[in-house]
Amino acid sequence: FSQTLLLGLRGPTFTAWCNSHLRKAGTQIENIDEDFRDGLKLMLLLEVISGERLPKPERGKMRVHKINNVNKALDFIASKGVKLVSIGAEEIVDGNAKMTLGMIWTIILRFAIQDISVEGETTHDHGGPPHNLGLSIPSWKDGLAFNALIHRHRPELIEYDKLRKDDPVTNLNNAFEVAEKYLDIPKMLDAEDIVGTLRPDEKAIMTYVSCFYHAFSGAQKAETAANRICKVLAVNQENEHLMEDYERLASDLLEWIRRTIPWLEDRVPQKTIQEMQQKLEDFRDYRRVHKPPKVQEKCQLEINFNTLQTKLRLSNRPAFMPSEGKMVSDINNGWQHLEQAEKGYEEWLLNEIRRLERLDHLAEKFRQKASIHEAWTDGKEAMLKHRDYETATLSDIKALIRKHEAFESDLAAHQDRVEQIAAIAQELNELDYYDSHNVNTRCQKICDQWDALGSLTHSRREALEKTEKQLETIDQLHLEYAKRAAPFNNWMESAMEDLQDMFIVHTIEEIEGLISAHDQFKSTLPDADREREAILAIHKEAQRIAESNHIKLSGSNPYTTVTPQIINSKWEKVQQLVPKRDHALLEEQSKQQSNEHLRRQFASQANIVGPWIQTKMEEIGRISIEMNGTLEDQLSHLKQYERSIVDYKPNLDLLEQQHQLIQEALIFDNKHTNYTMEHIRVGWEQLLTTIARTINEVENQILTRDAKGISQEQMQEFRASFNHFDKVSGSLSPRLPSLPAGDAEFNRIMSVVDPNHSGLVTFQAFIDFMSRETTDTDTADQVIASFKVLAGDKNFITAEELRRELPPDQAEYCIARMAPYQGPDAVPGALDYKSFSTALYGESDL
């Protein structure tokens, strides 16, 4: 009867308690005094509630096998410091209900109740009547204590104010149903049994209450674990976003560099100055409009990269290694290639413009000389081929000989012009003139004609000399006139060519040289005028003798075609060209004076801006080393310094405007300053980049200080130690002669402070290393332990458990990245939280 009574009072409670644990192993019991007789489920129960492995059970059905299994279980219980009084394996195997219940109660005491300490805690703080929350049995009979216990930990589940003390059955059923539905605590007692009994079974009540304790204790652990995981995942998600942003911005910048370099390396020349000037204007737009935003993007990309690396170090994550070809060094290499191509491109454009100017000048000069020569040779072949000497008189023959001599003199005088024409054509070919084909064709025609004229001249002279002995002396005055008129005529033609010759100068000295040469030419005009009058006097003398001696002249000098009218006409032309040349030279002199003003104006501004930029660079270098005051003071000072630099930008804009005027005036050199606009631009860009990097370093130091809890005194000590070894460069060299090259500890330290293997240790990396050893940071083992709490001590976790314990976005983040669990105890949908946790800290290949 006593065994039946015990089974009736405690059996359901103890059975439910055992099943609440056995279900974790996928099994349960139906009859507590029968299902533990073979010892198998008893051993399994002990393994589940202790988390330890028991000796391997015996699977035989003989009584000895069952006794051995039960003894293994009892030995395990005893090993935990529990004394089993009068409980033997034989009684359990025989199904002794009293002994079985006693054994289960011993297990409950040891593993469920022993660590509970709630004496003296009441429901007074929960808005209900003061009930003792200890294990005093009468206080649980009206059900209010059960409800108050739930209400304290989960107030949203119980409407405590609506409960009535005089309705214990309703109170108890409400607490039991809520516990089963929301707390996963199986129903272990019937409300009617508790109310209908003068004194409910104390051990059943204690067992039931212990389940409440463990449920709420587990919930608190789960909440703590969830908070830790949320914190770790939030850091990881933010870092991933920063990495993705870096990859995207790096790809965009590298793509722009790859597109721009071929354009800058294109060296296909254009045919005209206008086309090349358009290319120069396109290049200026690139420098003023397209490149400056990319300079800022490059600077911001380096800043973002440094900030990301700092955050990774502070959160105990591995350093970020960008994908292939997207390292900061790759971007810097690409940028250097871009600037090299840019510099070469500008030099090429200017050289091409100079070349085309030279070509245009030479081509025009070629056309002028060729036209003059072609006009002179017009009809000369026909004249030389004429056989007039066969029917001429003796005097006519002599006249023809003298005329031929004059022609030979004229021909020799034109030899220099032909050589000049050939030389100009050769130079046009060497300079790759686009219309070289037509120039060569025309030049070849002139040379061929010149050779023909020489041959014809030689043949005609031989024919005249054959009959020379039959000729008489021709009028010496006509001959003298012809000999003097021809070179004078050539001199005038050359003078007219020179007076109409185009000129290109780039400096005031060059134009002054041309003016001096022109003044010297003008000084020869009086002598030339006297020569002209002398030549005309010869002609007049011949006319006077002929008239006085009644000699009938043919009306023209037989030795030359240069008449006095021609000489006077050309002399008048020379007189007209001289003032025109004066005016052109004065205009060019005024232009060069204006250019000289532009040079001096630019030089004056450049000689101020250039040293200012250099001074600011030196001051920033000193500031980055000294760093006096707190980090916030340093940051404020640097930002004020940055604003003062930005405020100086109008001076640079003024210099750009002055440089634009110089470029438009095609001024290529400036002796008044050593600074070019390119030097100023590069210095300005370096200045902006340097101050931005220095500000970013201080911001990262503040971030490190706040995250690591470093005091201002420690920061100053770190800075003093760092500056002791470095006073100029802003970084430390890893070379330490006292350490061997393969020192393992030194190599470990260098892998932390220089993850990118740059060969230098920055101050930021230095303070990271000095502080990280003393800072409490999350580790992979801590995250694994937190996940294990959420998983109910299992080696895996399910998606349902993650969604129940974590916020939705972070639960889905974990589910998407966790690999399926492959262990022997895996169930469908099991996820491997261990490999996921180690991957967060770079300790696996997940």
Beta strands, then each sheet from edge to edge (+ up, - down):
strand 1: 731-732
strand 2: 761-762
strand 3: 819-820
strand 4: 831-832
sheet 1: 1+ 2-
sheet 2: 3+ 4-
end
